[in-house]
Amino acid sequence: MPVNIIALFGNHPGFWIAPIRNALAVLCFSILLFLSLGTYGQVPLIIDDNLPHQIFTFRQIDILEDSSGKLGIGDILTAENQRLFSPGKNRIPKNEHTASAYWYRLKIGHNEASQKKWILEFFDQSISDLKLYVSDGFTSYQENSFGTKYGFANRVYEHKNFTYDLNNKSNKLLTYYVRIKSDNPVSAIFVVRDFRWFVGYALSEYFIFGLFYGMIFVFCLYNLLMYFAIKGKQYLYYVLYNLGIGCYEMCNDGIAFQYLWPSYPTANIYGFGVSLFISSIFGMLFTIRFLYLKSKSPLFYKAVVLMIILRTVFFIACLAYPPLFNLKLIELLPLILVFCSALSVHKNGFKPAIFLVLGYGILLLGFFVKILLLLKWIPYGTLVYYSLSICFVLEMVLVSFAIGNSIRGLRKKKNFVQKRIIEQLQINEKLNRTLNNELTLMVESRTQELREKAEIIEAQNMEISVMNAMLKQDVKELNLNIERVTKARVMSKKVDFEEFSRIYPDKESSFKYLSELKWSSGYACKKCGNPHFLNGATPYARRCTRCGYDESVIAGTLFQNSRIPINKALYMLFLVYHSKGTISSYKLSQILDIRQGTCWTYNSKMQKIYLEKKDMIKKAGEEGWTKLIIE
């Protein structure tokens, strides 16, 4: 206190004046404090170097609920609204109605002689919009904005809580106003701290966070390795469940906003809801797989599947209307259901289920503590505030024991099965030896019989092979005769295009016929007379082996440079021949489905050749029409 007095009255070199000055300072400060208490009835918080950490109690906070949410600092400072402030009744005030804005009036007695730096800290990291109005000691107030709706980079210190550096360069008793407007239930926890104490506390807190999230990471890694080793989906589900829990805790602590999405404040709206949805869904899927719920408890299996569907529908509704995310107590229903499922399976004799019963039971206990705190039936405290996080850790440890116990059970079953398999293999080996001996004798006897029969069959097969060869030769000759007779019959009388197409159905068969006709007397190169050739570039063309001249099958024939299908051109010549050059182009157009102009051109050319070779054709008999083809 003497330091404060010297700061108030100034340092004087005379030693004898100090006691009088100190007494006057204490008297003045006491009068001011008495007047302030008599006027406002509110206990101020006095900055004292001996108290590095002071939380505002309900006796130090006055509250005004603004149901309209439209009052500004100017409205609050009016005498009418000042009278509406009422002392806090709860140790930790909360915004009972999220649609309202809440004003809090704080009084801080500053100490100019303090040798420390002081900050005002707001504990609840989930507050959407927090405005702090700081008095200049007279009538003006400076507005400072905090909250999750602002980017993390706007904060003075990179810390999960909202902080403000207090100006402690006077001995005034200043009034501060805090306006909180949040769509989710929040706590109004205000703390004045020595900055050095704050740094030490923050480092310790972040160290504990590191241990907590490190444990979650280790559990996730352990179960992920289990998944890769055993390929059991339950381990992957438990990894995703733990990640959901970790993300929820990070959102709850403000760590997620600091490290995961510092530049996207809107993500804070969905962070809680998405992480709780992930943990809830994959927690139920893990329970189904781990407890073999479908076979061990079909009724609870159907109930859990139904709960998964309902929880998903609720999550979709939350995405459409984000304020529904605030109904966090909805997670109590899936938790109660999986707890009852684990209890039922354990009663049916599945021993690893006891760890899930204990783990889910501890989580239920944590939820009930949170509910009691929400209902204000138990006092606020650090252990109570972090009770759910502690329960999450205990639950993860117990579930890890459950997984280990399950694996030990599987290993015992595996060893037992392997032992039975070995015993059975030994029995099978003995039986195999006996059977093999008997079968060997039977096989040798049967083999001898088969050999004798095989010799008989082989002799018969030889006879059949000879007969088949003779039949093939007869069939080949018969086919050739039929082909010759068919061609002869077709060429000897007038037939329709359908019947003609059976002999020359396509380009391939037509070219083959022309090649046989053209080179019936043998091949001789037109350029050099060489009789040797190779296949040419087009079907049935022939290339000279000496000069390389490539002669197509229609070169030197009536069909050279023809633009109509070769089988139709052949049939057109066939019709001209049988009509003795009298068929009209109109008739040809109808039969062949070719333009009359084209038919007229080809018909004129064919009739001209027919008239020129008329005498030669008569002497040729049935093959007379082929004389028209070769020019």
TORFIDREN-919573 format. One line per field, with one value per residue (C-alpha): chain; residue number from 1; x, y, z. Coordinates in Angstrom, 1 decimal, padded with zeros to 4 digits. Layout:
BEGIN
kette <- A ...
nr <- NUM ...
east <- X ...
north <- Y ...
up <- Z ...
% end
This chain:
BEGIN
kette <- A A A A A A A A A A A A A A A A A A A A A A A A A A A A A A A A A A A A A A A A A A A A A A A A A A A A A A A A A A A A A A A A A A A A A A A A A A A A A A A A A A A A A A A A A A A A A A A A A A A A A A A A A A A A A A A A A A A A A A A A A A A A A A A A A A A A A A A A A A A A A A A A A A A A A A A A A A A A A A A A A A A A A A A A A A A A A A A A A A A A A A A A A A A A A A A A A A A A A A A A A A A A A A A A A A A A A A A A A A A A A A A A A A A A A A A A A A A A A A A A A A A A A A A A A A A A A A A A A A A A A A A A A A A A A A A A A A A A A A A A A A A A A A A A A A A A A A A A A A A A A A A A A A A A A A A A A A A A A A A A A A A A A A A A A A A A A A A A A A A A A A A A A A A A A A A A A A A A A A A A A A A A A A A A A A A A A A A A A A A A A A A A A A A A A A A A A A A A A A A A A A A A A A A A A A A A A A A A A A A A A A A A A A A A A A A A A A A A A A A A A A A A A A A A A A A A A A A A A A A A A A A A A A A A A A A A A A A A A A A A A A A A A A A A A A A A A A A A A A A A A A A A A A A A A A A A A A A A A A A A A A A A A A A A A A A A A A A A A A A A A A A A A A A A A A A A A A A A A A A A A A A A A A A A A A A A A A A A A A A A A A A A A A A A A A A A A A A A A A A A A A A A A A A A A A A A A A A A A A A A A A A A A A A A A A A
nr <- 1 2 3 4 5 6 7 8 9 10 11 12 13 14 15 16 17 18 19 20 21 22 23 24 25 26 27 28 29 30 31 32 33 34 35 36 37 38 39 40 41 42 43 44 45 46 47 48 49 50 51 52 53 54 55 56 57 58 59 60 61 62 63 64 65 66 67 68 69 70 71 72 73 74 75 76 77 78 79 80 81 82 83 84 85 86 87 88 89 90 91 92 93 94 95 96 97 98 99 100 101 102 103 104 105 106 107 108 109 110 111 112 113 114 115 116 117 118 119 120 121 122 123 124 125 126 127 128 129 130 131 132 133 134 135 136 137 138 139 140 141 142 143 144 145 146 147 148 149 150 151 152 153 154 155 156 157 158 159 160 161 162 163 164 165 166 167 168 169 170 171 172 173 174 175 176 177 178 179 180 181 182 183 184 185 186 187 188 189 190 191 192 193 194 195 196 197 198 199 200 201 202 203 204 205 206 207 208 209 210 211 212 213 214 215 216 217 218 219 220 221 222 223 224 225 226 227 228 229 230 231 232 233 234 235 236 237 238 239 240 241 242 243 244 245 246 247 248 249 250 251 252 253 254 255 256 257 258 259 260 261 262 263 264 265 266 267 268 269 270 271 272 273 274 275 276 277 278 279 280 281 282 283 284 285 286 287 288 289 290 291 292 293 294 295 296 297 298 299 300 301 302 303 304 305 306 307 308 309 310 311 312 313 314 315 316 317 318 319 320 321 322 323 324 325 326 327 328 329 330 331 332 333 334 335 336 337 338 339 340 341 342 343 344 345 346 347 348 349 350 351 352 353 354 355 356 357 358 359 360 361 362 363 364 365 366 367 368 369 370 371 372 373 374 375 376 377 378 379 380 381 382 383 384 385 386 387 388 389 390 391 392 393 394 395 396 397 398 399 400 401 402 403 404 405 406 407 408 409 410 411 412 413 414 415 416 417 418 419 420 421 422 423 424 425 426 427 428 429 430 431 432 433 434 435 436 437 438 439 440 441 442 443 444 445 446 447 448 449 450 451 452 453 454 455 456 457 458 459 460 461 462 463 464 465 466 467 468 469 470 471 472 473 474 475 476 477 478 479 480 481 482 483 484 485 486 487 488 489 490 491 492 493 494 495 496 497 498 499 500 501 502 503 504 505 506 507 508 509 510 511 512 513 514 515 516 517 518 519 520 521 522 523 524 525 526 527 528 529 530 531 532 533 534 535 536 537 538 539 540 541 542 543 544 545 546 547 548 549 550 551 552 553 554 555 556 557 558 559 560 561 562 563 564 565 566 567 568 569 570 571 572 573 574 575 576 577 578 579 580 581 582 583 584 585 586 587 588 589 590 591 592 593 594 595 596 597 598 599 600 601 602 603 604 605 606 607 608 609 610 611 612 613 614 615 616 617 618 619 620 621 622 623 624 625 626 627 628 629 630 631
east <- 000.0 002.8 003.8 000.3 000.4 003.7 002.2 -000.8 001.0 004.5 007.9 009.3 012.9 011.9 011.7 009.5 006.6 006.2 003.9 001.6 001.4 000.6 -002.1 -003.8 -003.6 -005.2 -008.0 -008.7 -008.8 -011.1 -013.5 -013.5 -014.2 -016.9 -018.6 -018.4 -020.0 -022.7 -023.5 -023.5 -023.6 -021.0 -017.7 -014.8 -011.8 -008.6 -005.3 -002.8 000.7 000.2 -002.8 -001.6 -004.8 -008.4 -011.7 -014.7 -017.3 -021.0 -020.8 -018.4 -020.6 -023.8 -025.9 -028.4 -030.3 -031.0 -033.8 -033.9 -030.1 -030.1 -028.8 -025.4 -023.0 -024.7 -028.0 -026.4 -024.9 -028.3 -029.6 -032.6 -030.6 -028.1 -030.9 -031.8 -028.5 -028.8 -026.2 -025.2 -026.9 -024.7 -021.0 -020.7 -023.3 -024.6 -026.7 -029.9 -031.6 -029.4 -031.6 -030.7 -027.6 -026.1 -024.4 -022.0 -020.7 -017.3 -015.3 -011.5 -009.5 -006.2 -002.9 -000.4 002.4 002.1 005.3 003.5 001.6 -002.0 -004.5 -008.3 -009.0 -012.3 -012.4 -015.2 -013.6 -016.9 -018.4 -019.5 -019.3 -017.8 -017.4 -015.4 -016.0 -013.1 -013.5 -010.9 -011.6 -014.1 -017.2 -015.8 -015.6 -013.4 -014.9 -012.8 -014.2 -013.5 -015.1 -015.2 -016.8 -013.6 -010.4 -007.8 -005.2 -007.1 -006.1 -003.3 -001.9 -002.0 -004.0 -007.2 -008.9 -009.8 -007.4 -007.1 -004.1 -005.2 -004.0 -002.8 -001.2 -003.6 -005.2 -008.7 -011.6 -012.9 -016.1 -015.9 -018.8 -018.9 -021.6 -021.9 -024.1 -023.8 -025.9 -024.8 -024.9 -021.7 -020.2 -019.3 -016.0 -013.8 -010.3 -007.7 -004.2 -000.6 000.9 003.8 001.4 -000.7 002.2 003.1 -000.5 -000.8 002.3 001.2 -002.3 -000.9 001.4 -001.6 -003.4 -000.4 -000.5 -004.3 -004.2 -001.0 -002.9 -005.7 -003.1 -001.4 -004.8 -005.6 -002.2 -002.5 -005.9 -004.8 -002.0 -004.4 -006.6 -003.7 -002.6 -006.0 -008.2 -011.0 -013.2 -014.0 -010.4 -010.9 -014.2 -012.6 -009.8 -012.5 -014.4 -011.3 -010.6 -014.2 -013.7 -010.3 -011.8 -014.7 -012.3 -010.2 -013.4 -014.4 -010.9 -010.6 -007.5 -009.2 -009.8 -006.2 -004.6 -007.0 -009.1 -007.8 -008.8 -012.3 -014.4 -017.5 -016.1 -016.6 -020.3 -020.0 -016.9 -018.8 -021.7 -019.5 -017.1 -019.9 -021.6 -018.4 -017.8 -021.4 -021.8 -018.4 -018.8 -022.0 -020.5 -017.5 -019.9 -021.8 -018.6 -016.7 -019.6 -020.8 -024.1 -025.9 -025.5 -025.2 -028.0 -030.2 -032.7 -030.0 -028.4 -031.7 -032.0 -028.4 -028.9 -032.1 -030.2 -027.5 -030.2 -032.0 -028.7 -027.8 -031.2 -030.7 -027.2 -028.7 -031.3 -028.4 -026.7 -029.9 -030.4 -027.1 -028.6 -029.7 -026.0 -026.4 -028.5 -025.3 -027.3 -028.8 -025.5 -026.7 -029.2 -026.7 -024.4 -027.2 -028.1 -024.5 -024.0 -027.2 -026.0 -022.6 -024.3 -026.6 -023.8 -021.7 -024.6 -024.7 -021.1 -018.9 -016.2 -014.5 -017.8 -017.2 -014.6 -017.1 -019.6 -017.1 -015.9 -019.4 -020.5 -017.7 -018.7 -022.3 -021.0 -019.2 -022.3 -024.4 -021.7 -022.0 -025.8 -025.7 -023.3 -025.6 -028.5 -026.3 -026.9 -023.1 -020.5 -018.2 -014.6 -011.7 -012.2 -016.0 -015.3 -012.9 -014.8 -016.0 -012.4 -011.1 -013.9 -013.0 -009.4 -010.6 -013.0 -010.2 -008.0 -010.8 -011.7 -008.0 -008.1 -011.3 -009.5 -006.5 -008.7 -010.5 -007.2 -006.0 -009.3 -008.8 -005.2 -006.4 -009.0 -006.4 -004.0 -006.7 -007.9 -004.3 -003.7 -006.9 -005.8 -002.4 -004.1 -006.5 -003.7 -001.8 -004.9 -005.5 -001.9 -002.3 -005.5 -003.8 -001.0 -003.4 -005.7 -002.7 -001.5 -004.9 -005.4 -002.0 -002.9 -006.3 -004.8 -002.2 -005.0 -007.2 -004.3 -003.6 -007.2 -007.3 -004.1 -005.6 -008.8 -006.7 -004.9 -008.3 -009.6 -006.4 -006.8 -010.4 -009.4 -006.9 -009.7 -012.0 -009.2 -008.8 -012.6 -012.7 -010.0 -011.8 -015.1 -013.4 -012.0 -015.5 -017.1 -014.5 -015.1 -018.9 -018.7 -016.6 -019.1 -022.0 -020.2 -019.5 -023.1 -024.5 -022.3 -023.2 -026.9 -026.7 -024.8 -027.0 -030.2 -031.5 -031.7 -032.6 -030.0 -030.7 -029.8 -026.8 -025.6 -025.3 -022.5 -020.9 -022.2 -019.5 -016.4 -014.1 -015.9 -016.2 -012.5 -011.6 -013.7 -012.2 -008.6 -009.3 -010.8 -008.1 -005.2 -006.7 -003.8 -001.2 000.4 002.7 003.8 002.5 005.7 008.4 006.7 007.9 005.7 006.5 004.5 003.6 000.4 -000.3 -001.6 -005.3 -007.3 -006.2 -003.8 -000.4 003.0 005.8 008.8 011.2 010.0 007.6 004.6 001.4 -001.5 -005.0 -007.6 -009.8 -007.0 -007.6 -011.2 -014.5 -014.7 -011.6 -012.3 -015.8 -017.5 -020.3 -020.0 -018.2 -020.9 -023.6 -021.4 -021.0 -024.8 -025.4 -023.1 -024.9 -028.3 -027.0 -025.6 -028.8 -031.0 -028.6 -028.0 -031.7 -032.3 -033.0 -031.1 -034.4 -034.9 -031.3 -031.8 -034.9 -033.2 -029.8 -031.0 -028.5 -029.2 -030.5 -027.8 -025.1 -026.9 -027.2 -023.5 -022.5 -025.3 -024.1 -020.6 -021.6 -024.0 -021.3 -018.8 -021.6 -022.2 -018.5 -018.0 -021.3 -019.8 -017.2 -019.8 -021.9 -019.0 -018.2 -021.5 -022.4 -019.1 -019.8 -020.6 -017.1 -015.7 -017.2 -015.2 -011.6 -010.8
north <- 000.0 002.6 002.2 003.2 006.2 007.5 007.1 009.2 012.1 012.0 011.2 013.8 013.9 014.5 011.3 012.8 013.6 010.0 008.7 011.7 011.3 007.6 008.2 010.8 008.5 005.6 008.0 009.4 005.9 004.6 007.5 007.0 003.3 003.9 006.5 004.1 001.3 003.5 004.9 001.7 -001.1 -002.9 -004.3 -003.2 -005.3 -003.7 -004.3 -005.6 -006.9 -009.5 -011.0 -011.8 -013.6 -012.3 -013.6 -011.3 -012.8 -012.3 -009.5 -007.6 -007.9 -006.0 -007.4 -005.9 -008.0 -006.2 -008.3 -006.1 -006.5 -002.9 -000.9 000.9 002.2 005.6 004.1 002.1 005.2 006.9 007.1 005.1 002.1 002.4 001.8 -001.4 -003.0 -005.7 -007.5 -010.9 -013.8 -016.6 -017.2 -017.6 -015.5 -017.0 -015.7 -017.5 -016.2 -016.5 -014.0 -011.3 -009.2 -009.1 -006.1 -006.5 -003.6 -004.1 -001.8 -001.9 000.1 000.8 001.2 003.5 002.3 -001.3 -002.7 -005.3 -005.4 -006.3 -007.8 -008.4 -011.9 -013.4 -017.1 -018.6 -019.0 -019.8 -016.2 -015.1 -011.3 -009.6 -005.8 -004.2 -000.5 001.1 004.5 007.3 008.4 011.0 010.5 008.8 005.1 003.2 000.1 -003.1 -006.1 -009.8 -013.1 -016.0 -014.0 -012.1 -013.5 -014.9 -012.6 -009.6 -010.7 -008.9 -012.2 -015.6 -017.2 -019.1 -016.7 -013.0 -010.6 -006.8 -004.9 -002.7 000.9 001.0 004.5 006.1 005.4 005.8 003.6 003.0 001.4 -001.1 -002.3 -005.7 -006.5 -010.2 -011.4 -015.1 -017.6 -020.4 -020.5 -019.0 -018.2 -014.6 -015.3 -012.2 -012.3 -009.7 -011.2 -010.2 -010.7 -012.7 -015.0 -015.2 -016.3 -019.1 -020.2 -020.2 -022.3 -024.8 -025.0 -025.5 -028.2 -030.0 -029.6 -031.1 -034.1 -034.5 -034.2 -036.3 -039.1 -038.9 -039.0 -042.1 -043.9 -043.0 -044.2 -047.4 -048.3 -047.3 -049.8 -052.4 -051.7 -052.2 -055.4 -057.1 -055.3 -054.9 -051.9 -051.4 -050.0 -047.5 -046.5 -046.0 -043.8 -041.6 -041.5 -040.3 -037.7 -036.4 -036.2 -034.5 -032.0 -031.3 -030.7 -028.4 -026.4 -026.3 -025.1 -022.6 -024.5 -025.4 -021.7 -020.9 -023.7 -025.2 -022.4 -019.0 -017.1 -018.6 -017.5 -019.0 -022.5 -022.0 -022.2 -025.7 -027.0 -028.3 -029.8 -031.6 -033.0 -034.2 -035.8 -037.6 -038.9 -040.0 -041.8 -043.6 -044.4 -046.2 -048.0 -049.0 -050.4 -052.4 -054.0 -054.5 -056.1 -058.1 -056.5 -058.0 -061.5 -061.0 -058.6 -058.1 -055.8 -053.3 -053.6 -052.4 -049.6 -048.4 -048.5 -046.4 -044.0 -043.6 -042.7 -040.2 -038.6 -038.1 -036.5 -034.2 -033.3 -032.4 -030.2 -028.5 -027.7 -026.1 -024.3 -023.9 -022.8 -026.4 -027.2 -025.8 -028.8 -030.7 -032.7 -034.7 -036.7 -038.1 -040.4 -042.3 -042.6 -044.1 -046.5 -047.8 -048.1 -050.3 -052.3 -052.9 -053.9 -056.3 -058.0 -058.3 -060.1 -062.5 -063.5 -061.4 -060.4 -057.5 -055.6 -054.9 -052.3 -050.6 -050.6 -048.9 -046.4 -045.4 -045.3 -042.8 -040.7 -040.7 -039.5 -036.7 -035.7 -035.7 -033.5 -031.0 -031.1 -030.4 -027.5 -026.2 -026.4 -024.6 -027.5 -027.8 -025.0 -024.1 -025.3 -026.3 -030.1 -029.7 -027.6 -030.2 -033.2 -034.3 -034.1 -036.2 -038.7 -038.9 -039.8 -042.5 -043.8 -044.1 -045.9 -048.4 -049.0 -049.6 -052.3 -053.7 -053.8 -055.5 -058.0 -058.8 -059.3 -061.7 -063.6 -063.8 -065.0 -067.7 -068.8 -068.8 -070.9 -073.3 -073.6 -074.0 -076.8 -078.6 -078.1 -079.7 -082.6 -083.1 -082.8 -085.6 -087.8 -086.9 -087.8 -091.3 -091.8 -090.5 -093.0 -095.9 -094.7 -094.1 -097.6 -099.0 -096.6 -097.4 -101.1 -100.2 -097.7 -100.2 -102.8 -100.3 -098.9 -102.3 -102.7 -099.2 -099.9 -103.0 -101.0 -098.1 -100.4 -101.6 -098.0 -096.9 -099.5 -098.5 -094.8 -095.5 -097.1 -094.1 -091.7 -093.3 -093.3 -089.6 -088.7 -090.4 -088.7 -085.3 -085.8 -086.9 -083.9 -081.5 -083.0 -082.8 -079.1 -078.3 -080.1 -078.3 -075.0 -075.8 -076.9 -073.9 -071.5 -073.3 -073.2 -069.5 -068.5 -070.6 -068.8 -065.5 -065.3 -062.5 -060.5 -062.4 -065.7 -064.2 -062.8 -066.3 -066.9 -063.5 -062.1 -059.4 -057.7 -060.5 -063.3 -061.1 -060.2 -063.9 -064.8 -062.1 -063.1 -066.8 -065.6 -063.0 -065.2 -068.6 -069.2 -068.0 -064.8 -062.7 -059.2 -056.6 -054.6 -057.2 -060.5 -062.1 -065.0 -064.8 -062.6 -061.7 -060.5 -056.9 -053.9 -054.6 -057.9 -060.5 -058.0 -059.4 -057.6 -058.6 -060.0 -058.5 -054.9 -054.5 -053.6 -054.0 -055.0 -054.9 -057.6 -055.2 -053.7 -054.4 -055.5 -054.0 -052.9 -050.8 -047.4 -048.6 -046.6 -049.1 -052.2 -054.9 -057.6 -055.2 -054.4 -058.2 -058.7 -055.7 -057.3 -060.6 -059.0 -057.2 -060.5 -062.4 -059.7 -059.6 -055.9 -054.9 -054.2 -050.6 -048.4 -047.7 -051.5 -051.8 -048.9 -050.6 -054.0 -052.7 -049.7 -047.5 -044.1 -044.3 -042.0 -044.3 -047.3 -045.7 -045.0 -048.5 -050.1 -048.1 -049.3 -052.9 -053.0 -051.5 -054.3 -056.9 -055.8 -055.8 -059.3 -060.8 -063.4 -064.4 -064.8 -067.2 -069.5 -069.5 -071.0 -070.8 -069.0 -066.4 -063.6 -063.9 -062.8 -059.4 -059.0 -059.1 -056.2
up <- 000.0 000.6 -003.0 -004.1 -001.8 -003.1 -006.6 -005.7 -004.0 -005.5 -004.0 -001.6 -000.4 003.2 005.1 007.9 005.5 004.2 007.1 006.8 003.0 003.4 005.9 003.7 000.7 002.5 003.8 000.3 -001.4 001.3 000.9 -002.9 -002.4 000.1 -002.2 -005.1 -003.1 -001.8 -005.2 -007.3 -004.8 -006.9 -005.6 -007.8 -008.6 -007.3 -009.1 -006.7 -007.4 -004.7 -006.5 -010.1 -011.0 -010.1 -011.5 -011.4 -009.1 -009.3 -006.7 -009.1 -012.2 -013.0 -015.8 -018.3 -020.8 -024.1 -025.7 -028.8 -029.3 -030.6 -027.7 -028.1 -025.6 -025.8 -024.8 -022.0 -020.5 -020.0 -016.5 -017.3 -018.6 -015.8 -013.3 -015.2 -014.4 -011.7 -009.7 -010.9 -009.1 -010.4 -010.0 -013.8 -015.7 -019.0 -021.9 -021.0 -024.2 -027.2 -029.1 -026.6 -026.2 -022.7 -021.2 -018.2 -016.1 -014.5 -012.2 -012.0 -009.5 -011.3 -009.5 -011.2 -008.9 -010.0 -011.5 -013.7 -017.0 -016.7 -019.1 -019.1 -020.3 -021.5 -020.9 -023.1 -026.6 -028.3 -027.9 -031.4 -030.8 -027.8 -027.6 -024.8 -024.1 -022.3 -020.6 -021.0 -017.5 -018.5 -020.7 -023.9 -024.5 -026.9 -028.6 -028.9 -030.8 -030.1 -030.9 -033.3 -036.0 -036.5 -038.0 -035.6 -037.0 -035.4 -031.9 -030.1 -028.7 -030.5 -027.7 -027.7 -025.3 -026.0 -024.2 -023.8 -022.4 -019.5 -019.3 -015.7 -015.8 -013.3 -010.0 -011.2 -010.6 -014.2 -015.4 -018.3 -020.3 -022.1 -024.7 -025.6 -028.4 -029.3 -031.1 -028.7 -024.9 -023.5 -020.1 -019.1 -017.3 -016.9 -015.4 -014.6 -014.8 -014.5 -018.0 -016.7 -014.8 -017.9 -020.0 -017.5 -017.3 -021.1 -021.6 -018.9 -020.5 -024.0 -022.7 -021.2 -024.5 -026.2 -023.9 -024.5 -028.3 -028.3 -026.6 -029.2 -031.9 -030.4 -030.0 -033.6 -034.8 -032.8 -034.2 -037.7 -037.5 -036.2 -039.2 -041.7 -039.8 -039.3 -041.9 -039.4 -040.2 -036.5 -036.0 -038.9 -037.4 -034.0 -035.6 -037.2 -033.9 -032.0 -034.7 -034.3 -030.5 -031.0 -033.4 -031.0 -028.1 -030.3 -031.1 -027.5 -026.4 -029.3 -030.6 -033.8 -034.7 -033.8 -035.8 -038.3 -039.8 -038.4 -041.6 -041.8 -038.8 -040.4 -039.9 -036.1 -036.8 -038.2 -036.3 -033.2 -035.2 -037.8 -035.3 -033.0 -036.0 -037.0 -033.5 -033.0 -036.4 -036.3 -032.6 -033.3 -036.4 -034.2 -031.6 -034.2 -035.6 -032.4 -030.4 -033.4 -032.6 -035.7 -034.4 -030.7 -030.2 -033.3 -031.6 -030.5 -033.9 -035.5 -032.9 -033.5 -037.3 -036.9 -034.6 -037.3 -039.8 -037.4 -036.5 -040.1 -040.8 -037.8 -039.1 -042.5 -040.8 -038.8 -042.1 -043.3 -040.0 -038.1 -034.7 -034.3 -033.8 -030.3 -029.2 -028.2 -025.6 -028.5 -028.4 -025.1 -027.0 -029.2 -026.1 -024.0 -026.8 -027.3 -023.6 -023.3 -026.4 -024.8 -021.5 -023.3 -025.3 -022.1 -020.3 -023.3 -022.5 -024.7 -022.2 -024.1 -023.9 -020.2 -021.2 -023.5 -020.7 -018.4 -021.1 -022.2 -018.6 -017.8 -020.8 -019.6 -016.2 -017.9 -019.8 -016.6 -014.9 -017.8 -017.5 -013.8 -014.5 -017.1 -014.7 -012.1 -009.6 -009.0 -008.6 -011.5 -011.3 -013.5 -013.0 -013.6 -016.7 -018.2 -016.8 -020.3 -021.7 -018.8 -019.4 -023.1 -022.2 -019.7 -022.3 -025.0 -022.5 -021.6 -025.3 -026.0 -023.3 -024.9 -028.3 -026.7 -024.9 -028.1 -029.9 -027.2 -027.5 -031.3 -030.8 -028.4 -030.8 -033.6 -031.6 -030.7 -034.3 -035.5 -032.9 -034.1 -037.7 -037.0 -035.3 -038.1 -040.7 -038.9 -038.9 -042.6 -043.4 -041.9 -043.8 -047.0 -046.7 -046.3 -049.1 -051.3 -050.9 -051.7 -054.6 -056.0 -056.4 -057.8 -060.2 -061.5 -062.1 -063.7 -065.8 -067.2 -068.2 -069.8 -071.7 -073.3 -074.1 -075.4 -077.9 -079.2 -079.4 -081.1 -083.8 -084.3 -084.4 -087.2 -089.2 -088.5 -089.4 -092.8 -093.3 -092.3 -094.7 -097.5 -096.6 -096.5 -100.0 -101.2 -099.5 -101.1 -104.5 -104.0 -103.0 -106.1 -108.3 -106.7 -107.1 -110.8 -111.4 -109.6 -111.6 -114.8 -114.0 -113.1 -116.2 -118.5 -117.7 -116.5 -112.7 -110.3 -108.3 -105.1 -106.7 -108.5 -105.1 -103.7 -106.1 -106.0 -102.7 -102.2 -103.5 -102.3 -104.2 -107.3 -107.3 -106.8 -109.9 -112.0 -111.0 -112.0 -115.3 -116.0 -115.3 -116.3 -118.8 -116.3 -115.2 -117.3 -116.3 -118.7 -118.4 -118.5 -119.2 -116.0 -114.9 -111.2 -108.8 -105.3 -103.7 -104.7 -102.7 -103.4 -103.0 -105.6 -107.2 -108.5 -108.2 -110.5 -108.7 -111.2 -112.0 -109.1 -111.4 -109.3 -111.5 -110.0 -110.8 -112.7 -114.8 -118.5 -117.9 -118.6 -114.9 -114.8 -113.2 -112.3 -109.6 -108.8 -106.6 -108.5 -107.8 -109.2 -112.2 -112.9 -112.6 -115.0 -117.6 -116.9 -117.7 -120.8 -122.1 -121.5 -122.9 -126.0 -125.4 -125.4 -121.7 -120.9 -118.4 -116.7 -116.1 -114.8 -112.4 -110.9 -110.5 -109.1 -107.2 -109.0 -110.6 -114.2 -115.5 -114.2 -115.5 -118.9 -119.1 -118.2 -120.3 -123.4 -122.9 -122.4 -125.4 -127.6 -126.5 -126.9 -130.5 -131.3 -129.9 -131.0 -133.3 -130.7 -128.0 -130.1 -130.6 -126.9 -125.8 -122.1 -121.3 -123.9 -121.4 -120.0 -123.3 -122.6 -119.4 -120.8 -123.1
% end
